[in-house]
Amino acid sequence: MAEPDIDYCHLNLAKHYRGGERQTEILVRELASRGYSQRLVIKRGNSLKERCRDIPGLSVCEVASNPVAAGWAARGCRVVHAHDGRTVYSGLVANLLFGSPYVITRRVVAPQKDRVLRRWAYRRAGRIVAISSAVVRSIKKRFDGDEPAIIPDAHSGFRADGCVVEAIRDRFPGKTLIGHVGALVHSHKGQMTIIEVARQAAESRPDWQFVICGDGEDEARYREAIGDLENIELTGWVENVGDYLASFDVFLYPSLHEALGSTLLDAMYFGLPIVASKVDGIPDVVVDGVNGMLVPPEQPAAIIAAIDNLLQDSERLAAMQAGNREKARLFDVEHMTNAYLDVYEAL
């Protein structure tokens, strides 16, 4: 068999550009900056193609949502990396056809159906990577074998334009901005709880303003639920996420389930104190009372109390802001990339 001519092949068949796809892009960019040749195999129509167009040494291959086609597209690559659930099978295909070792990164905690093919794909993988301890527990419930490696996501390193930040703040003069960034899907991100918090706080805390950035399947439902509430805004999709994060005073993340929550790492990078649900992998990055407050999911009263506690203790607030900026250094792209290179080179 001919010697592989491409170092790494990244497989991602997700329909949309979300957190997992951002992490794929971050890793690919950093590897390219270190001189590695790469191929990115994506579902046709995903905006990853345009986002990655400027990356040197990268070829992008669009395929239908077909794990076999994605696996075939990995031909000629030294190591194959499956970044989402469908490409687990693609890694297996590449291994069977071309002998390529493959890595699986698992980014969700939702239980998987116990299928023979999936079990085989996990067993043949050269390494399984989980982004949090909660994902490790989820994997071990279904699959035996070696202990998965834990490689957390990286923050995105967003930048902020001071003029834009000032303009955002000027829209809400005298307000404390309590912000959220995420796909608008209540069954995952729990944003209906933010709307209920805003409703309950409308009269008792008139200086609070809630801002939700993102788009998704529940956007119309949320706008209907908000109705004439004036203390909450849905921005829709925004490219300049850093400008909004730099505008916020508190970051609110009421997820119902979460493998890790890479957006939390972005909030930490901007020094934001965090109020988040105590579920799954979130406690891996948010320590209750240290760099944020953890609350039960879907409990508006608990969220209001947590925000109150933060805002009424200026010393704790300042300590959380400084602590999160420092802690974010542990979740930068260099740490994540070094960890993946260790995995690749061990195969």
KAWO-V646890 format. One record per residue. PHI is phi in whole degrees, -180 to 180 (999 if undefined). BURIAL is 1 if it has 16 or more other ideal C-beta (glycine too) atoms within 10 Angstrom, else 0. D_LAST is the distance of its C-alpha to the last C-alpha in Angstrom with 2 decimals. Layout:
# KAWO-V646890
phi:PHI burial:BURIAL d_last:D_LAST
phi:PHI burial:BURIAL d_last:D_LAST
This chain:
# KAWO-V646890
phi:999 burial:0 d_last:17.81
phi:-64 burial:0 d_last:18.14
phi:-65 burial:0 d_last:15.61
phi:-58 burial:1 d_last:14.30
phi:-105 burial:0 d_last:16.74
phi:-124 burial:1 d_last:15.41
phi:-67 burial:1 d_last:12.54
phi:-134 burial:1 d_last:12.17
phi:-117 burial:1 d_last:14.10
phi:-107 burial:1 d_last:15.56
phi:-113 burial:1 d_last:17.46
phi:-151 burial:1 d_last:20.50
phi:-106 burial:1 d_last:23.51
phi:-64 burial:1 d_last:25.67
phi:-75 burial:0 d_last:29.36
phi:-125 burial:0 d_last:30.18
phi:-90 burial:1 d_last:28.97
phi:-128 burial:1 d_last:28.61
phi:-60 burial:1 d_last:26.63
phi:-64 burial:1 d_last:23.24
phi:-74 burial:1 d_last:23.87
phi:-63 burial:1 d_last:24.99
phi:-66 burial:1 d_last:21.74
phi:-59 burial:1 d_last:19.86
phi:-62 burial:1 d_last:22.32
phi:-59 burial:1 d_last:22.06
phi:-65 burial:1 d_last:18.30
phi:-60 burial:1 d_last:18.74
phi:-62 burial:1 d_last:21.72
phi:-68 burial:1 d_last:20.20
phi:-63 burial:1 d_last:17.23
phi:-63 burial:1 d_last:19.99
phi:-65 burial:0 d_last:22.08
phi:-97 burial:0 d_last:19.48
phi:94 burial:0 d_last:19.60
phi:-82 burial:1 d_last:16.53
phi:-87 burial:1 d_last:17.45
phi:-146 burial:1 d_last:16.92
phi:-127 burial:1 d_last:18.30
phi:-116 burial:1 d_last:19.68
phi:-108 burial:1 d_last:20.73
phi:-133 burial:1 d_last:23.51
phi:-70 burial:1 d_last:26.48
phi:-56 burial:0 d_last:29.48
phi:100 burial:0 d_last:31.79
phi:-70 burial:1 d_last:29.47
phi:-69 burial:0 d_last:30.54
phi:-56 burial:1 d_last:27.00
phi:-60 burial:0 d_last:27.86
phi:-69 burial:0 d_last:30.80
phi:-66 burial:1 d_last:29.20
phi:-102 burial:1 d_last:26.37
phi:-59 burial:0 d_last:28.69
phi:-90 burial:0 d_last:28.99
phi:-80 burial:1 d_last:25.31
phi:-70 burial:0 d_last:24.83
phi:71 burial:1 d_last:22.20
phi:-117 burial:1 d_last:21.73
phi:-108 burial:0 d_last:22.82
phi:-111 burial:1 d_last:23.80
phi:-119 burial:1 d_last:24.09
phi:-95 burial:0 d_last:26.43
phi:-133 burial:1 d_last:26.48
phi:-68 burial:0 d_last:28.56
phi:-75 burial:0 d_last:27.33
phi:-136 burial:1 d_last:25.68
phi:-58 burial:1 d_last:22.13
phi:-67 burial:0 d_last:22.32
phi:-62 burial:1 d_last:23.47
phi:-65 burial:1 d_last:20.72
phi:-65 burial:1 d_last:18.08
phi:-63 burial:1 d_last:20.01
phi:-69 burial:1 d_last:20.09
phi:-85 burial:1 d_last:16.33
phi:-58 burial:1 d_last:17.03
phi:87 burial:0 d_last:16.04
phi:-109 burial:1 d_last:13.16
phi:-71 burial:1 d_last:9.80
phi:-134 burial:1 d_last:8.12
phi:-111 burial:1 d_last:10.54
phi:-123 burial:1 d_last:11.69
phi:-90 burial:1 d_last:14.49
phi:-99 burial:1 d_last:17.00
phi:-145 burial:1 d_last:19.80
phi:-60 burial:1 d_last:20.92
phi:-68 burial:1 d_last:21.78
phi:-82 burial:1 d_last:18.53
phi:-56 burial:1 d_last:16.75
phi:-70 burial:1 d_last:18.38
phi:-65 burial:1 d_last:17.53
phi:-61 burial:1 d_last:13.78
phi:-62 burial:1 d_last:14.77
phi:-60 burial:1 d_last:17.06
phi:-62 burial:1 d_last:14.65
phi:-68 burial:1 d_last:12.39
phi:-71 burial:0 d_last:15.65
phi:-81 burial:0 d_last:17.28
phi:-121 burial:1 d_last:14.86
phi:74 burial:0 d_last:11.82
phi:-74 burial:1 d_last:9.71
phi:-70 burial:1 d_last:6.63
phi:-135 burial:1 d_last:8.27
phi:-114 burial:1 d_last:8.95
phi:-111 burial:1 d_last:12.51
phi:-105 burial:1 d_last:14.80
phi:-102 burial:1 d_last:17.95
phi:-115 burial:1 d_last:21.00
phi:-131 burial:1 d_last:23.93
phi:-106 burial:1 d_last:25.53
phi:-59 burial:0 d_last:27.64
phi:-65 burial:0 d_last:27.29
phi:-102 burial:1 d_last:25.69
phi:-66 burial:0 d_last:27.51
phi:-84 burial:0 d_last:26.22
phi:-102 burial:0 d_last:25.50
phi:-59 burial:0 d_last:24.06
phi:-65 burial:0 d_last:21.95
phi:-65 burial:1 d_last:20.48
phi:-61 burial:0 d_last:19.78
phi:-63 burial:0 d_last:18.01
phi:-63 burial:1 d_last:15.88
phi:-69 burial:1 d_last:14.88
phi:-68 burial:0 d_last:14.23
phi:-84 burial:0 d_last:11.94
phi:-61 burial:1 d_last:9.79
phi:-67 burial:1 d_last:6.16
phi:-159 burial:1 d_last:7.86
phi:-110 burial:1 d_last:11.53
phi:-116 burial:1 d_last:13.19
phi:-114 burial:1 d_last:16.96
phi:-89 burial:1 d_last:19.30
phi:-160 burial:1 d_last:21.73
phi:-66 burial:1 d_last:22.71
phi:-65 burial:1 d_last:24.82
phi:-70 burial:1 d_last:21.95
phi:-58 burial:1 d_last:20.20
phi:-61 burial:0 d_last:23.52
phi:-64 burial:1 d_last:23.78
phi:-64 burial:1 d_last:20.45
phi:-69 burial:0 d_last:21.31
phi:-69 burial:0 d_last:24.68
phi:-110 burial:0 d_last:23.28
phi:-128 burial:1 d_last:19.97
phi:-90 burial:0 d_last:19.13
phi:115 burial:0 d_last:15.88
phi:-64 burial:0 d_last:13.84
phi:-63 burial:0 d_last:15.39
phi:-62 burial:1 d_last:14.22
phi:-77 burial:1 d_last:13.39
phi:-105 burial:1 d_last:16.46
phi:-127 burial:1 d_last:16.32
phi:-65 burial:1 d_last:19.90
phi:-63 burial:1 d_last:21.13
phi:-112 burial:1 d_last:22.79
phi:-69 burial:1 d_last:26.46
phi:-84 burial:1 d_last:27.48
phi:65 burial:0 d_last:29.48
phi:-58 burial:0 d_last:32.51
phi:-108 burial:0 d_last:35.57
phi:-127 burial:1 d_last:39.15
phi:-94 burial:0 d_last:42.31
phi:-56 burial:0 d_last:45.11
phi:-67 burial:0 d_last:47.75
phi:-68 burial:0 d_last:45.99
phi:-59 burial:1 d_last:45.40
phi:-62 burial:0 d_last:49.09
phi:-66 burial:0 d_last:50.09
phi:-64 burial:1 d_last:48.11
phi:-63 burial:1 d_last:49.73
phi:-66 burial:0 d_last:53.12
phi:-70 burial:0 d_last:52.95
phi:-130 burial:1 d_last:53.12
phi:-61 burial:0 d_last:55.50
phi:75 burial:0 d_last:55.74
phi:-99 burial:1 d_last:53.00
phi:-89 burial:1 d_last:50.02
phi:-90 burial:1 d_last:47.14
phi:-109 burial:1 d_last:44.85
phi:-113 burial:1 d_last:41.99
phi:-148 burial:1 d_last:39.17
phi:-131 burial:1 d_last:36.47
phi:173 burial:1 d_last:34.77
phi:-63 burial:1 d_last:34.87
phi:-81 burial:1 d_last:38.28
phi:-139 burial:1 d_last:37.39
phi:-62 burial:1 d_last:39.28
phi:-62 burial:0 d_last:37.36
phi:-112 burial:1 d_last:34.33
phi:-89 burial:1 d_last:35.66
phi:69 burial:1 d_last:39.09
phi:-72 burial:1 d_last:41.20
phi:-61 burial:1 d_last:44.36
phi:-67 burial:1 d_last:44.48
phi:-62 burial:1 d_last:44.73
phi:-63 burial:1 d_last:47.63
phi:-68 burial:1 d_last:49.35
phi:-60 burial:1 d_last:48.89
phi:-61 burial:1 d_last:50.50
phi:-64 burial:1 d_last:53.32
phi:-71 burial:0 d_last:54.06
phi:-91 burial:1 d_last:53.87
phi:-56 burial:0 d_last:55.99
phi:-96 burial:0 d_last:59.25
phi:-76 burial:0 d_last:58.32
phi:-135 burial:1 d_last:55.88
phi:-67 burial:0 d_last:57.13
phi:-90 burial:0 d_last:55.16
phi:-92 burial:1 d_last:51.76
phi:-127 burial:1 d_last:50.24
phi:-101 burial:1 d_last:47.15
phi:-131 burial:1 d_last:44.96
phi:-114 burial:1 d_last:42.23
phi:-104 burial:1 d_last:39.98
phi:141 burial:1 d_last:38.12
phi:-134 burial:0 d_last:38.81
phi:159 burial:1 d_last:38.06
phi:-66 burial:0 d_last:39.64
phi:-100 burial:1 d_last:41.97
phi:-60 burial:1 d_last:43.50
phi:-63 burial:0 d_last:46.83
phi:-61 burial:0 d_last:47.05
phi:-67 burial:1 d_last:46.55
phi:-64 burial:0 d_last:49.18
phi:-66 burial:0 d_last:51.62
phi:-67 burial:1 d_last:50.97
phi:-69 burial:1 d_last:51.52
phi:54 burial:0 d_last:54.82
phi:-99 burial:0 d_last:57.12
phi:-61 burial:0 d_last:55.16
phi:-101 burial:0 d_last:55.33
phi:-100 burial:1 d_last:52.92
phi:-146 burial:1 d_last:49.72
phi:-133 burial:1 d_last:48.24
phi:-101 burial:1 d_last:45.55
phi:-86 burial:0 d_last:44.38
phi:77 burial:0 d_last:42.30
phi:-64 burial:0 d_last:39.13
phi:-129 burial:0 d_last:39.04
phi:-81 burial:0 d_last:36.91
phi:-88 burial:1 d_last:38.11
phi:-58 burial:1 d_last:36.52
phi:-61 burial:1 d_last:36.63
phi:-63 burial:1 d_last:40.39
phi:-73 burial:1 d_last:40.87
phi:-60 burial:1 d_last:38.64
phi:-70 burial:1 d_last:40.64
phi:-88 burial:1 d_last:43.81
phi:-75 burial:1 d_last:43.12
phi:-100 burial:1 d_last:44.45
phi:-138 burial:1 d_last:42.51
phi:-109 burial:1 d_last:39.43
phi:-114 burial:1 d_last:39.83
phi:-141 burial:1 d_last:36.97
phi:-93 burial:1 d_last:38.35
phi:-60 burial:1 d_last:35.43
phi:-88 burial:1 d_last:35.83
phi:-153 burial:1 d_last:32.11
phi:-164 burial:1 d_last:29.27
phi:-64 burial:1 d_last:25.59
phi:-151 burial:1 d_last:25.95
phi:92 burial:1 d_last:28.21
phi:-62 burial:1 d_last:26.81
phi:-64 burial:1 d_last:30.44
phi:-62 burial:1 d_last:31.23
phi:-68 burial:1 d_last:29.02
phi:-66 burial:1 d_last:31.07
phi:-62 burial:1 d_last:34.22
phi:-62 burial:1 d_last:33.17
phi:-57 burial:1 d_last:32.52
phi:-91 burial:1 d_last:36.15
phi:71 burial:1 d_last:37.37
phi:-85 burial:1 d_last:38.60
phi:-66 burial:1 d_last:39.59
phi:-120 burial:1 d_last:38.11
phi:-117 burial:1 d_last:39.69
phi:-143 burial:1 d_last:37.15
phi:-71 burial:1 d_last:36.88
phi:-88 burial:0 d_last:35.64
phi:-138 burial:1 d_last:33.13
phi:48 burial:1 d_last:29.49
phi:-88 burial:1 d_last:27.20
phi:-60 burial:1 d_last:30.04
phi:-64 burial:1 d_last:30.93
phi:-65 burial:1 d_last:27.49
phi:-118 burial:1 d_last:28.86
phi:-113 burial:1 d_last:32.62
phi:-97 burial:0 d_last:34.32
phi:-57 burial:0 d_last:37.78
phi:83 burial:0 d_last:40.51
phi:-106 burial:0 d_last:38.24
phi:-118 burial:1 d_last:36.76
phi:176 burial:1 d_last:38.21
phi:-125 burial:1 d_last:39.98
phi:-105 burial:1 d_last:38.53
phi:-134 burial:1 d_last:40.81
phi:-65 burial:0 d_last:40.84
phi:-67 burial:1 d_last:40.05
phi:57 burial:0 d_last:43.07
phi:-126 burial:1 d_last:45.47
phi:-57 burial:1 d_last:47.41
phi:-63 burial:0 d_last:49.68
phi:-67 burial:1 d_last:46.79
phi:-67 burial:1 d_last:45.33
phi:-60 burial:1 d_last:48.76
phi:-64 burial:0 d_last:49.22
phi:-65 burial:1 d_last:45.84
phi:-64 burial:1 d_last:46.62
phi:-56 burial:0 d_last:50.08
phi:-60 burial:0 d_last:48.75
phi:-67 burial:1 d_last:46.52
phi:-71 burial:1 d_last:49.24
phi:-90 burial:0 d_last:51.90
phi:-124 burial:0 d_last:50.04
phi:-64 burial:0 d_last:49.66
phi:-67 burial:0 d_last:48.22
phi:-64 burial:1 d_last:45.44
phi:-60 burial:1 d_last:44.79
phi:-64 burial:0 d_last:44.52
phi:-64 burial:0 d_last:42.21
phi:-66 burial:1 d_last:39.86
phi:-61 burial:1 d_last:39.91
phi:-67 burial:0 d_last:39.04
phi:-64 burial:1 d_last:36.51
phi:-71 burial:1 d_last:34.60
phi:-61 burial:0 d_last:34.47
phi:-71 burial:0 d_last:33.01
phi:-65 burial:1 d_last:30.56
phi:-61 burial:1 d_last:29.27
phi:-62 burial:0 d_last:27.85
phi:-75 burial:0 d_last:25.13
phi:-119 burial:1 d_last:24.09
phi:-88 burial:1 d_last:24.02
phi:-67 burial:1 d_last:21.57
phi:-64 burial:0 d_last:20.47
phi:-61 burial:0 d_last:19.34
phi:-64 burial:1 d_last:17.48
phi:-66 burial:1 d_last:15.76
phi:-58 burial:0 d_last:14.78
phi:-65 burial:1 d_last:13.23
phi:-68 burial:1 d_last:11.17
phi:-63 burial:1 d_last:10.16
phi:-61 burial:0 d_last:9.05
phi:-66 burial:1 d_last:6.81
phi:-58 burial:1 d_last:5.63
phi:-70 burial:0 d_last:5.51
phi:-81 burial:0 d_last:3.82
phi:-78 burial:0 d_last:0.00
